[in-house]
Amino acid sequence: MRYQGLRAIVTGGASGIGAATVERLAAEGATVAAVDIDEPGARAVADAVAGLSARLDLADHESIPDVASVVTKELGGLDLLVNCAGWDLAMPFEETSPDFWRKVVDINFLGPIALTHALLPSMSDGSAIVNVSSDAGRVGSSGEVVYSGAKAGIIGFSKALAREVASRQIRVNVVAPGPTDTPFLASFDESGRLAAAMERQTPLRKLATPGDVAYAIAFLGSSDAGHITGQVLSVSGGLTMV
């Protein structure tokens, strides 16, 4: 198993892609800490794989170092960080407000930066970071203007960080999901019409499952991707080809 004996932290671990990633890494031998603002949800996912859990609010940047310290101490170190948590509400840009912009940027951009900054000193040489961006950050998404900007920022952050930490053999890569069948998508598509339209536009004629994205994350975090860093992998069924 690729992750036997290794230790991982996955944000957004209570549901969707994050939960699927926790399950995938655990199935491959890792000890995984699922962290999420929904701590009961993270605990349920972690308990199912004999992992750890903790509450983490990515918008509360001052609390992040303390949470990071506690979790890494419980794990006994860290070999893989997966920044998966995200948040957005779909609406026209002209209807958004500064408070909304700050929340989107705090959770999707500054939160992962703060957590990575807190954890890097305790990461072992030769470890890995996988940041989950979005194809919205590569090509833009109508109704998700600020989110698209934040996710584009994650891509730039990851590429620059990959250069800085390469001397420690720490690899930093990005997975950019396209439309994925998650509670996040369902939260602003109650009718299902949006999902159906995206399925029709996708060459593979289906949405990604959380497991599809988790497999890509597990690959980039593993030794199988040992000579890959600073790269972006879209999991979109061909909807975007960039």
N, C-alpha and C positions, 0 to 999 in steps of 0.2 A: 504493500500500500504506500502511495506517494507521501503521505503525511504522517506515517507512523512515528510517534514520539514527538511530533511538533506541536506548537501552541499557537492558537489564532484568536484574534478578536474580530468580530463582525458587527458593525453598527447596523441598525435597522433590522436586527435579528428576530423581531417578534412576528414578522409576516412577510409575505411576498418573496422577492428575490433574496432578501437577507435571511429569512428562515430557510429557504431552499439551500442557500450557501452554507449555513450552519450544518444542515443535515448532510450535504455533500462532503464537506471537509471531515466531519465526524466519521462518515462511512469509510473514508480513506485513512483513518487512523489518528486524526488530529484531536487534541483536547481543545474545545472551542468555548469561548465566552461570547454569548449573545447579549449585546447591549442595545437598549432601546429606551425611548421615553415611556413606552408601554412596558413597564417592568414585569407585570404579571404575564403578559404575552411572551416576553423574552424568556421568563422563567419556565413557562410551559414548553417552549421549543428546546431550551437547554436541558431540562429534565428528561426529555425524550431521548436525548443522546448522551446522557450522563456528563453534561457540560456545566458551565458556569453561566451566571447571568448577573446583570447589573442595570440600574436605571441610569440613563445618560440623556441629558437635554442638550443637544448640540447648539441651541441658541443661547445657552448659559455658559459663555466661554470661560468665565472665572472658575466654574466648578469642574471643568474638564480635567485639569492636571490631577486633582485629588482622586477622581474616578479612575483615571488612567493608572495612577500609582497603586490603588487598591487591587484593580483587576490583574495587572501584571504581577503583583506580588502573589496573588492567589494562583495564577498560572505557573509561576516560577520562571518567568521570562516570556519572550515573544518572538515568534518566527514569521508570522504573517499578520498583517493588518489589512482588513477589507473595509473601506469606507463606503458603505452601501446606503445608509439612511438618506432620505430625501423628502421634500414636501413642496407642494404647489397647489394653487387653485387656478383653474383655467378661466380666463376672462380677457376681454380686450384691454390692451395696454392703457388706453385713455381712461379706463374705469379703475385703474389701480391707484394706490396711495403710497406715500413715503413709508408708512408703517408696514404695509404689505411688502414693499421692496426690501426693507430691512429684515423682515422675517425670512423671506426667500433666500436672501444672501447669507444671513446668519446660519441657517440650517444647511444649505446646499454648498456653500463655498467656505465661509469663515470657520464653520464648525469642523469640517474635515481638516482644515489647515491647523486649527488649534489642537485637535486630537493627535494629528501626526507629529506636531511639534513637541507635544508632551511625551509621546511614546518613543520617538526616535532614539533617545539616549539608552533606552533599555532593550532595543532591538538587537539581536545578535547579528554579527557580520555574516553576510550571505543570506540574509532574510529577504522578505519581499513585501511590497505594498501593492494592493490592487484597489484603485479608486473607480467607483462606479459613476460615470458621467451619464450621458444620454445622447442619442443621435440629434436631439434638439440642440445640443451644444455644438454640433458639427454643421448642421444645415439650417437650424432655426425651426421654430414651431409656432404657428399662429395661435394666439391665445395664451402663449407661455413665453412672453418676451423676456421678462426678468429672469425666469427660470433658465431659459436658453442661454442668457448671458452668464449666469452663475455656473452652469454646467460647462460652458466654453472655458470659463476660468479654471475649472478643475483640470481640464486638459492641459492648459498652459502651465499651471502649477506642477502637474505631474511630470511633464517633460523637463522643466527646469530642475526639479528636485532629483530626478533620475540622474542628471549630470553631476549634481553635488555629492550624492551618496554612492556613486559608482566606485569610488576608491575603497569603500567598505564592502564592495560586492553586493550591495543592497539594490535590488531591482524595483523599479516603479513603473507600473503599466496601468492602462485604463481599459475598462469595458464600457462600451456605449450601447446600451440596449435601445432597440426600436420599440414599437408597440408591444407591450407584454401584458398577458392576462393576469393582472394583479388587483388587489383591493384598491391600489392607488388609481389605476385606470377606471375601475368601476365607480370610484367616488365622484367622478365628473362625467359619467356616461351611463346614467341610470336606464336610459332607453335601449342601450346597446347599439344604437345606430352608428355611433362613431367607430366602435370596434368592428362592426360589419364593413364599414367603408374602408377602414385600414386593411382589413383582410383582403378585400378586392384589389387594393392597390399594391399589395405585397406579392412579388413574384412567386414565392412559395405558397401563397394563398392561405396563410394562417398566421395568427399571432404567436409570438414566443411564449413559452411557459416559463415560470420562474426557474424551473430546473434547467432549461436551455441556457439561461444566463449563468446559473451557478456552475455549470460544467465549464464555461469559458473562464470564469473567475478562478476555478480550481486549477485549470491548466496554467494560466498566467502566474499563479502563485506557487507553482510546483517546480521541481528541478527539471521537468520536461521542457520548461521555458527558460532554462538556465542562461541562455545567451540572448534573451529578449528583454529590452528595457526601453522606456520612453515611447512606447507604442500604444496605439488605440485600436481596439478590436470591436467592430460593430456586430451586434447580434440582432439583426433586423429582418431576416428572411429575404434580404435583397432589396428592401424598400429604399434604403440608401446604399449607394456604392461609391464611397469616397476614399 
